[in-house]
Amino acid sequence: MTPHIPGFAYGDKATTATALVHPIEVVSDGGHGVIITVAVSDANVPVGASYGVVRKALRKAVEPVTGDAVFVEKWETVTDAQGNLAWKVWAHR
């Protein structure tokens, strides 16, 4: 419990992250960011989506592990160890 100070917001908000069905792999990119692999089925990316829509959908998909203060730099589709299609996302804070 924290005191309420008028005019000061702590930035708390309800989580909007959805439950993921498949595990997410997170590794360092060797610099200031991370490389996150998330199953295609866990990222709601519409077929034929624009660059901005894909970036927004992938950002939302990685939020459970990165928090909401993350910048998605680039991405590509890959095949995971089980042969499933996945997104490989490079991101940083």
C-alpha positions as CSV (number, residue, x, y, z in Angstrom):
1,M,0.0,0.0,0.0
2,T,1.3,3.4,-0.9
3,P,0.2,6.9,0.2
4,H,-1.9,9.0,-2.2
5,I,-0.2,12.2,-3.0
6,P,-2.4,14.7,-4.8
7,G,-1.1,15.6,-8.3
8,F,1.3,12.6,-8.4
9,A,0.6,9.4,-10.4
10,Y,2.6,6.3,-9.9
11,G,1.9,5.1,-13.4
12,D,0.2,1.9,-12.3
13,K,-2.3,0.4,-14.7
14,A,-4.1,-2.8,-15.2
15,T,-2.2,-5.3,-17.3
16,T,-3.5,-5.8,-20.9
17,A,-1.2,-8.8,-21.7
18,T,-3.0,-11.8,-22.9
19,A,-2.1,-15.3,-21.9
20,L,0.4,-16.9,-24.4
21,V,-0.1,-20.4,-25.6
22,H,3.5,-21.1,-26.6
23,P,6.8,-20.3,-24.8
24,I,8.7,-17.1,-25.8
25,E,12.4,-17.3,-26.2
26,V,14.4,-14.2,-25.2
27,V,18.2,-13.8,-25.8
28,S,20.5,-10.8,-25.7
29,D,21.5,-9.3,-29.0
30,G,25.0,-8.7,-27.6
31,G,24.3,-5.0,-27.3
32,H,21.5,-2.9,-25.8
33,G,18.6,-5.1,-26.8
34,V,17.0,-8.5,-27.0
35,I,15.9,-10.9,-29.6
36,I,12.5,-12.4,-28.9
37,T,11.1,-15.5,-30.7
38,V,7.3,-15.7,-30.4
39,A,5.0,-18.2,-32.2
40,V,3.1,-16.8,-35.1
41,S,-0.2,-18.0,-33.5
42,D,0.6,-15.9,-30.4
43,A,1.0,-12.7,-32.4
44,N,-2.2,-11.3,-33.9
45,V,-0.7,-10.1,-37.2
46,P,-3.3,-10.0,-40.0
47,V,-2.2,-11.4,-43.4
48,G,-1.0,-8.6,-45.7
49,A,-0.8,-6.1,-42.8
50,S,1.1,-2.9,-43.3
51,Y,4.5,-2.3,-41.7
52,G,3.0,-0.2,-38.9
53,V,0.3,-2.8,-38.1
54,V,2.9,-5.6,-38.0
55,R,5.2,-3.6,-35.7
56,K,2.3,-2.8,-33.3
57,A,1.1,-6.4,-33.2
58,L,4.6,-7.7,-32.5
59,R,5.1,-5.1,-29.8
60,K,1.9,-6.3,-28.1
61,A,2.9,-9.9,-28.4
62,V,6.3,-9.4,-26.7
63,E,4.9,-7.1,-23.9
64,P,4.5,-10.1,-21.4
65,V,8.3,-10.4,-21.3
66,T,9.5,-6.9,-22.1
67,G,6.9,-4.7,-20.5
68,D,5.2,-1.9,-22.4
69,A,8.3,0.4,-22.8
70,V,9.8,-1.5,-25.7
71,F,10.8,-0.4,-29.2
72,V,10.5,-3.0,-31.9
73,E,13.4,-2.4,-34.4
74,K,13.0,-5.2,-36.9
75,W,11.6,-8.7,-37.4
76,E,11.6,-11.7,-39.6
77,T,9.7,-15.0,-39.8
78,V,11.7,-18.2,-38.8
79,T,11.0,-21.8,-38.1
80,D,11.4,-22.8,-34.5
81,A,13.0,-26.1,-33.2
82,Q,9.6,-27.9,-33.5
83,G,9.2,-26.8,-37.2
84,N,6.5,-24.2,-36.3
85,L,6.5,-20.8,-37.9
86,A,7.6,-18.0,-35.5
87,W,8.4,-14.3,-35.4
88,K,12.0,-13.3,-34.5
89,V,11.8,-9.8,-33.1
90,W,14.7,-7.4,-32.3
91,A,13.7,-5.0,-29.6
92,H,15.1,-2.6,-27.0
93,R,14.0,-0.2,-24.3
